[in-house]
Amino acid sequence: MDWGMQNRISKLIKPETGRAVWLAIDHGYFLGAVSKLEKPQETVRPLLGFADALMLTRGVLRNCIDAKTSPPVILRVSGGNSIVGEDLSKEAITTSIKEAVRLNVSACAFSIYVGAKYEHQTLLGLANLINEAQEYGIPVLAVTAVGKELAKRDARYLSLACRIAAELGAQIIKTYYCDDFHKVVEASPVPLVIAGGPKLRTELDALQLASDAVGQGAAGVDMGRNIWQSDNSVAMIQAIRQIVHKNASVSQAEELFNSLKK
Ligand code: R5P
């Protein structure tokens, strides 16, 4: 592997554990100002020291994140859709590779919508981004998006989507946890991280999700709402780290969460 590519990936997936805890705050690119992310800088400031990387758009990066103290950046470079638009799968490149280089990102992220109306456009978009990013040693994170069709997220569908992303050359894939998640892991020759999805009922549910995912082979989490929508977000991200990086059990992580929370 090219030195730059290897160096960037090792900033994202910690060589000491082979795992990753990333904080996702890119939701606004199609959802606008979601709850608790109205002022991203205020929400994420206390969390940044606990995140191995931050996933976001260039607009929030440039306006809300201090260049001198930012963790490694995973730049979302796809968009062009909105929650009130025609079809969420109508997504394409929004940010050039030159801009990604200028921002010194550790990876670019692009969503694919396998089985959706604009499947072809998003798969070719991913492939083209990988071709360009490869020139600069920048890894690409493929995100297996489902739009509003959350019920699609089963092992058969996610295995298909992840395998296609890997075949097109994505170095890392972000997907969803599901029953029989190990089958999704087995179908992918590159590391998988999971999204948290909409906020679960309790923090314990989110800790269980992270534990189940890494227990079945995920390289970690790229979690958003289940961290920063928690009233105890700083305790939550530390508890997630215990699971992902220290192989803590859910009850050990819950104990830590309870001891740290306000
Ligand atoms: C999709 O909106 C984004 O890629 C999010 O970054 C992703 O869904 C992870 O965030 P959450 O854990 O809130 O689902």
Residues whose N, C-alpha, C, O or C-beta is under 5 A from the ligand:
A	BS01	R5P	A24 D26 H27 A195 G196 G197 P198 D222 M223 G224 R225 N226
